[in-house]
C-alpha cells in the first residue's frame, strides 16, 4: 500500500477534501450555531439568577418595610393625639389653660383662631391656624413656658413674641412682663 497509483491517490485526496468539507459544513451549520445558543442561554441564566436574587431581596425588604410602615403609622397616630380636632378655639383654650397651670403666668386673652394654608411644610393633610395670646408673667416663667410648649407640642410654634415692661396692666406687679405672642398650630380637618 506504499505505492498507490496516481488515480487512487487523487481519489483518496478528493475523498479527504470532501470529508474535510463535509466536516467544515457540519461545524459551520450545526455545531457553531449550537455553541452560540449555549452562550446565549448561559448569559440568560446569569441574568435570570440576578433578577431572582433581586426579587428575593425585595421580598425580604417588603417584610421590613411593612414593619417600618406599621411603626411609622403608630408614631403618627401617637403624634396626632395632640393635634387640634373639632372646635379649634375650645381645644386651644383648654390646652393653654391646662398647660399654663405649671407656670406663674396670667393669660386672660386667647383670640379666635384664624385658619390659613400650611406654610411650614409642603402639602400635608392638615390645616394651620393662628391664635394670639396676651398676658403677664415673670421673665423666667415666660421663658420656661415658651420652651416647654414648643417641646411638648411639636406641631405648635410661637411667632411674633412681643414683651413689654413699660405699661403694666391694671392690678399687676411692676416686675412682671406683659407679653403678646401668636401661636401657630396644626389642626386635623373634619372628615
GUKE-234821 format. One record per atom (N, C-alpha, C): x, y, z; residue in three letters. Coordinates in pm, whole numbers, padded with zeros to 5 digits, always signed. Example, Ala and Ser with C-alpha at 12.3 -4.5 7.8 and 13.67 -1.06 7.14 Angstrom:
BEGIN
+01319-00569+00780ALA;+01230-00450+00780ALA;+01320-00330+00780ALA;+01285-00225+00708SER;+01367-00106+00714SER;+01290+00003+00787SER;
//
This chain:
BEGIN
+00080-00118+00000UNK;+00000+00000+00000UNK;+00085+00125+00000UNK;+00213+00097-00007UNK;+00301+00212-00008UNK;+00293+00284-00140UNK;+00278+00213-00235UNK;+00273+00276-00366UNK;+00132+00272-00415UNK;+00073+00390-00424UNK;-00062+00399-00478UNK;-00052+00454-00618UNK;-00143+00409-00693UNK;-00144+00462-00828UNK;-00190+00607-00821UNK;-00148+00688-00920UNK;-00187+00829-00917UNK;-00337+00846-00918UNK;-00405+00760-00982UNK;-00550+00772-00987UNK;-00611+00746-00849UNK;-00563+00647-00779UNK;-00612+00615-00645UNK;-00573+00725-00547UNK;-00451+00773-00565UNK;-00405+00880-00478UNK;-00493+01002-00496UNK;-00527+01040-00616UNK;-00613+01157-00642UNK;-00752+01133-00584UNK;-00799+01009-00595UNK;-00930+00979-00538UNK;-00925+00989-00385UNK;-00817+00941-00328UNK;-00801+00948-00183UNK;-00792+01093-00138UNK;-00720+01176-00210UNK;-00711+01319-00177UNK;-00848+01383-00192UNK;-00920+01349-00297UNK;-01054+01406-00319UNK;-01148+01364-00206UNK;-01140+01238-00162UNK;-01224+01192-00051UNK;-01185+01265+00076UNK;-01056+01285+00099UNK;-01009+01359+00217UNK;-01061+01502+00215UNK;-01051+01567+00098UNK;-01100+01705+00087UNK;-01252+01707+00106UNK;-01320+01608+00050UNK;-01466+01603+00065UNK;-01503+01582+00211UNK;-01431+01497+00282UNK;-01458+01474+00425UNK;-01433+01601+00503UNK;-01321+01668+00475UNK;-01291+01795+00544UNK;-01399+01898+00514UNK;-01444+01905+00389UNK;-01551+01999+00352UNK;-01681+01967+00423UNK;-01716+01835+00427UNK;-01840+01795+00496UNK;-01829+01826+00645UNK;-01715+01797+00706UNK;-01696+01828+00849UNK;-01702+01979+00873UNK;-01643+02056+00783UNK;-01649+02202+00796UNK;-01793+02249+00786UNK;-01869+02193+00692UNK;-02010+02232+00676UNK;-02090+02194+00801UNK;-02064+02073+00851UNK;-02134+02030+00973UNK;-02101+02125+01088UNK;-01972+02162+01100UNK;-01933+02254+01208UNK;-02000+02389+01189UNK;-01997+02441+01067UNK;-02049+02575+01042UNK;-02202+02579+01052UNK;-02269+02475+01008UNK;-02415+02479+01004UNK;-02481+02421+01129UNK;-02416+02330+01198UNK;-02480+02266+01313UNK;-02413+02298+01446UNK;-02284+02279+01452UNK;-02214+02291+01580UNK;-02197+02436+01623UNK;-02150+02522+01535UNK;-02126+02663+01572UNK;-02255+02732+01617UNK;-02368+02718+01546UNK;-02491+02782+01597UNK;-02534+02726+01733UNK;-02508+02599+01756UNK;-02544+02542+01886UNK;-02457+02602+01996UNK;-02328+02620+01971UNK;-02241+02688+02068UNK;-02291+02829+02096UNK;-02333+02899+01990UNK;-02386+03036+02005UNK;-02509+03034+02096UNK;-02599+02938+02070UNK;-02719+02928+02152UNK;-02684+02894+02296UNK;-02586+02808+02316UNK;-02543+02772+02450UNK;-02489+02894+02525UNK;-02409+02978+02457UNK;-02357+03100+02519UNK;-02471+03195+02557UNK;-02567+03210+02466UNK;-02682+03298+02494UNK;-02763+03245+02612UNK;-02782+03114+02616UNK;-02857+03054+02727UNK;-02782+03073+02859UNK;-02650+03061+02857UNK;-02571+03082+02979UNK;-02584+03227+03026UNK;-02580+03322+02932UNK;-02597+03463+02968UNK;-02738+03488+03023UNK;-02839+03425+02962UNK;-02976+03439+03010UNK;-02993+03381+03150UNK;-02923+03270+03175UNK;-02930+03208+03308UNK;-02870+03301+03412UNK;-02756+03364+03379UNK;-02694+03459+03473UNK;-02788+03576+03499UNK;-02849+03631+03393UNK;-02942+03742+03408UNK;-03063+03701+03492UNK;-03115+03581+03466UNK;-03230+03532+03542UNK;-03195+03513+03689UNK;-03074+03466+03717UNK;-03032+03449+03857UNK;-03020+03583+03927UNK;-02969+03683+03857UNK;-02959+03817+03916UNK;-03099+03871+03945UNK;-03191+03855+03851UNK;-03329+03901+03871UNK;-03395+03825+03986UNK;-03370+03696+03995UNK;-03425+03616+04104UNK;-03373+03666+04238UNK;-03245+03696+04245UNK;-03188+03745+04370UNK;-03248+03881+04407UNK;-03267+03967+04307UNK;-03330+04097+04332UNK;-03472+04079+04386UNK;-03545+03986+04327UNK;-03681+03959+04372UNK;-03682+03906+04515UNK;-03589+03816+04547UNK;-03580+03765+04684UNK;-03547+03878+04781UNK;-03455+03966+04742UNK;-03421+04081+04827UNK;-03541+04172+04848UNK;-03620+04193+04742UNK;-03740+04276+04756UNK;-03841+04212+04850UNK;-03854+04081+04844UNK;-03947+04012+04934UNK;-03901+04030+05078UNK;-03772+04017+05101UNK;-03719+04036+05236UNK;-03739+04181+05281UNK;-03711+04275+05191UNK;-03728+04417+05225UNK;-03874+04451+05246UNK;-03965+04383+05177UNK;-04107+04410+05192UNK;-04151+04387+05335UNK;-04102+04279+05394UNK;-04138+04248+05532UNK;-04086+04356+05626UNK;-03961+04399+05608UNK;-03908+04505+05694UNK;-03976+04638+05664UNK;-04012+04660+05537UNK;-04083+04784+05502UNK;-04221+04786+05564UNK;-04289+04672+05566UNK;-04419+04665+05631UNK;-04407+04695+05780UNK;-04304+04642+05842UNK;-04282+04669+05984UNK;-04252+04818+06006UNK;-04169+04876+05919UNK;-04138+05019+05932UNK;-04262+05105+05909UNK;-04345+05065+05812UNK;-04469+05139+05787UNK;-04562+05131+05907UNK;-04574+05014+05965UNK;-04659+04998+06084UNK;-04608+05085+06197UNK;-04477+05087+06218UNK;-04419+05171+06323UNK;-04444+05319+06294UNK;-04427+05360+06168UNK;-04448+05499+06132UNK;-04594+05540+06151UNK;-04687+05451+06115UNK;-04829+05481+06134UNK;-04865+05491+06282UNK;-04806+05404+06364UNK;-04830+05412+06508UNK;-04773+05540+06567UNK;-04654+05578+06522UNK;-04593+05703+06570UNK;-04677+05823+06526UNK;-04725+05821+06400UNK;-04810+05929+06352UNK;-04938+05938+06434UNK;-05000+05824+06462UNK;-05122+05824+06543UNK;-05095+05880+06682UNK;-04979+05844+06739UNK;-04942+05896+06871UNK;-04921+06048+06865UNK;-04852+06094+06762UNK;-04827+06238+06748UNK;-04956+06315+06721UNK;-05051+06252+06651UNK;-05177+06320+06620UNK;-05268+06332+06741UNK;-05236+06265+06852UNK;-05318+06279+06972UNK;-05321+06422+07022UNK;-05214+06498+06997UNK;-05206+06636+07045UNK;-05250+06738+06941UNK;-05290+06693+06822UNK;-05330+06786+06717UNK;-05475+06826+06740UNK;-05506+06952+06714UNK;-05641+07005+06735UNK;-05741+06934+06643UNK;-05855+06899+06699UNK;-05962+06834+06623UNK;-06094+06900+06664UNK;-06184+06916+06570UNK;-06317+06968+06602UNK;-06313+07119+06625UNK;-06366+07163+06741UNK;-06370+07305+06776UNK;-06230+07350+06817UNK;-06164+07419+06728UNK;-06024+07457+06750UNK;-06010+07558+06863UNK;-06105+07651+06876UNK;-06096+07751+06982UNK;-06102+07684+07119UNK;-06196+07591+07137UNK;-06206+07527+07267UNK;-06086+07437+07293UNK;-06034+07368+07188UNK;-05913+07288+07205UNK;-05797+07376+07248UNK;-05780+07491+07182UNK;-05670+07582+07216UNK;-05685+07636+07357UNK;-05804+07681+07391UNK;-05827+07739+07523UNK;-05801+07635+07633UNK;-05855+07514+07617UNK;-05835+07409+07717UNK;-05689+07368+07726UNK;-05623+07355+07611UNK;-05483+07314+07611UNK;-05395+07419+07680UNK;-05414+07545+07646UNK;-05335+07653+07708UNK;-05367+07661+07857UNK;-05495+07650+07894UNK;-05533+07657+08036UNK;-05467+07545+08115UNK;-05472+07420+08062UNK;-05410+07308+08133UNK;-05258+07321+08136UNK;-05200+07366+08026UNK;-05054+07371+08017UNK;-04996+07483+08103UNK;-05064+07598+08114UNK;-05008+07711+08189UNK;-05022+07694+08339UNK;-05091+07590+08385UNK;-05111+07569+08528UNK;-04979+07551+08602UNK;-04877+07500+08535UNK;-04746+07477+08599UNK;-04663+07605+08610UNK;-04706+07712+08548UNK;-04625+07834+08539UNK;-04701+07950+08602UNK;-04626+08045+08655UNK;-04687+08164+08717UNK;-04715+08268+08610UNK;-04803+08233+08517UNK;-04841+08324+08408UNK;-04990+08349+08416UNK;-05028+08469+08377UNK;-05169+08504+08366UNK;-05196+08529+08218UNK;-05279+08444+08159UNK;-05312+08457+08016UNK;-05464+08475+08008UNK;-05510+08601+08021UNK;-05655+08624+08021UNK;-05718+08623+07882UNK;-05637+08637+07777UNK;-05695+08653+07645UNK;-05638+08553+07545UNK;-05728+08476+07484UNK;-05694+08388+07373UNK;-05786+08428+07259UNK;-05728+08474+07149UNK;-05809+08523+07038UNK;-05876+08409+06962UNK;-05972+08443+06878UNK;-06036+08345+06791UNK;-05934+08297+06688UNK;-05937+08170+06655UNK;-05839+08119+06558UNK;-05866+08167+06417UNK;-05760+08194+06345UNK;-05768+08228+06203UNK;-05701+08118+06123UNK;-05773+08059+06030UNK;-05720+07948+05951UNK;-05649+07998+05826UNK;-05548+07924+05785UNK;-05475+07955+05662UNK;-05415+07826+05609UNK;-05356+07835+05490UNK;-05288+07720+05433UNK;-05157+07697+05510UNK;-05114+07574+05515UNK;-04990+07540+05586UNK;-04872+07600+05512UNK;-04792+07679+05583UNK;-04676+07742+05519UNK;-04544+07691+05576UNK;-04552+07595+05666UNK;-04431+07542+05729UNK;-04369+07431+05645UNK;-04451+07341+05597UNK;-04403+07222+05526UNK;-04474+07218+05391UNK;-04447+07118+05313UNK;-04514+07101+05184UNK;-04659+07062+05202UNK;-04715+06998+05105UNK;-04856+06959+05107UNK;-04879+06848+05208UNK;-04953+06880+05315UNK;-04988+06782+05416UNK;-05138+06792+05441UNK;-05199+06687+05494UNK;-05345+06687+05509UNK;-05394+06757+05636UNK;-05332+06864+05676UNK;-05372+06938+05794UNK;-05401+07082+05756UNK;-05472+07150+05845UNK;-05494+07294+05831UNK;-05408+07364+05935UNK;-05376+07487+05909UNK;-05296+07567+06002UNK;-05385+07677+06058UNK;-05375+07700+06187UNK;-05448+07811+06246UNK;-05357+07890+06338UNK;-05396+08014+06362UNK;-05315+08103+06445UNK;-05406+08170+06547UNK;-05364+08170+06673UNK;-05432+08243+06779UNK;-05332+08335+06846UNK;-05381+08441+06907UNK;-05294+08536+06976UNK;-05319+08524+07125UNK;-05212+08508+07202UNK;-05219+08502+07347UNK;-05163+08631+07403UNK;-05229+08688+07500UNK;-05176+08806+07570UNK;-05185+08777+07719UNK;-05088+08828+07792UNK;-05089+08806+07935UNK;-04969+08868+08003UNK;-04949+08829+08128UNK;-04838+08881+08208UNK;-04770+08765+08279UNK;-04645+08786+08315UNK;-04572+08685+08388UNK;-04428+08726+08409UNK;-04359+08654+08496UNK;-04218+08681+08520UNK;-04134+08627+08404UNK;-04017+08685+08387UNK;-03930+08653+08273UNK;-03900+08504+08266UNK;-03856+08445+08377UNK;-03817+08303+08376UNK;-03937+08212+08353UNK;-04051+08245+08411UNK;-04171+08164+08387UNK;-04213+08170+08241UNK;-04205+08288+08183UNK;-04241+08304+08042UNK;-04146+08223+07953UNK;-04016+08229+07981UNK;-03918+08152+07903UNK;-03940+08003+07914UNK;-03964+07954+08035UNK;-03990+07811+08054UNK;-04120+07770+07985UNK;-04222+07854+07993UNK;-04350+07825+07927UNK;-04332+07811+07777UNK;-04261+07903+07716UNK;-04239+07900+07571UNK;-04160+07776+07530UNK;-04050+07750+07602UNK;-03966+07635+07568UNK;-04043+07503+07584UNK;-04113+07489+07696UNK;-04186+07365+07721UNK;-04303+07348+07624UNK;-04371+07458+07588UNK;-04482+07447+07495UNK;-04434+07397+07358UNK;-04325+07453+07309UNK;-04275+07409+07179UNK;-04214+07269+07185UNK;-04158+07230+07299UNK;-04101+07095+07311UNK;-04209+06988+07330UNK;-04316+07021+07401UNK;-04421+06923+07426UNK;-04520+06910+07311UNK;-04532+07013+07230UNK;-04624+07012+07116UNK;-04544+07042+06990UNK;-04491+06939+06924UNK;-04405+06961+06806UNK;-04479+07022+06688UNK;-04609+07018+06688UNK;-04686+07076+06579UNK;-04727+07221+06606UNK;-04675+07277+06715UNK;-04705+07415+06753UNK;-04577+07496+06748UNK;-04588+07618+06697UNK;-04472+07709+06703UNK;-04521+07846+06744UNK;-04435+07917+06814UNK;-04468+08052+06860UNK;-04398+08152+06770UNK;-04472+08253+06728UNK;-04417+08357+06642UNK;-04462+08493+06694UNK;-04393+08596+06652UNK;-04428+08735+06683UNK;-04440+08759+06834UNK;-04341+08716+06908UNK;-04341+08738+07052UNK;-04303+08883+07080UNK;-04389+08951+07156UNK;-04362+09091+07195UNK;-04369+09098+07347UNK;-04261+09149+07408UNK;-04254+09163+07553UNK;-04243+09311+07584UNK;-04322+09356+07682UNK;-04326+09498+07716UNK;-04324+09513+07867UNK;-04242+09602+07917UNK;-04236+09628+08060UNK;-04289+09766+08095UNK;-04311+09853+07998UNK;-04343+09992+08026UNK;-04483+10012+08080UNK;-04581+09950+08024UNK;-04719+09974+08066UNK;-04774+09848+08131UNK;-04772+09846+08263UNK;-04825+09730+08333UNK;-04977+09732+08327UNK;-05034+09614+08317UNK;-05179+09603+08316UNK;-05232+09642+08453UNK;-05353+09694+08462UNK;-05408+09732+08592UNK;-05410+09615+08689UNK;-05363+09638+08810UNK;-05363+09535+08913UNK;-05247+09437+08903UNK;-05144+09467+08826UNK;-05031+09376+08813UNK;-04910+09433+08883UNK;-04818+09346+08919UNK;-04694+09388+08982UNK;-04601+09442+08875UNK;-04525+09548+08907UNK;-04439+09614+08810UNK;-04329+09523+08757UNK;-04285+09420+08835UNK;-04176+09332+08790UNK;-04221+09235+08680UNK;-04348+09217+08666UNK;-04396+09125+08565UNK;-04388+09188+08427UNK;-04375+09101+08328UNK;-04369+09145+08189UNK;-04505+09124+08123UNK;-04539+09215+08035UNK;-04657+09197+07951UNK;-04609+09131+07822UNK;-04682+09033+07777UNK;-04640+08966+07653UNK;-04760+08948+07561UNK;-04723+08934+07436UNK;-04821+08905+07331UNK;-04749+08814+07232UNK;-04812+08701+07199UNK;-04748+08607+07106UNK;-04855+08541+07020UNK;-04813+08505+06901UNK;-04900+08430+06812UNK;-04861+08283+06820UNK;-04960+08198+06834UNK;-04938+08054+06839UNK;-04992+07997+06708UNK;-04903+07935+06631UNK;-04942+07873+06505UNK;-04939+07721+06528UNK;-05052+07655+06497UNK;-05062+07512+06520UNK;-05133+07444+06404UNK;-05123+07312+06403UNK;-05190+07232+06300UNK;-05320+07175+06356UNK;-05419+07161+06269UNK;-05547+07101+06307UNK;-05584+06997+06203UNK;-05641+06887+06251UNK;-05689+06784+06160UNK;-05820+06834+06098UNK;-05832+06827+05967UNK;-05960+06869+05907UNK;-06070+06770+05943UNK;-06191+06820+05955UNK;-06304+06733+05984UNK;-06334+06648+05862UNK;-06349+06519+05882UNK;-06377+06429+05769UNK;-06526+06422+05745UNK;
//
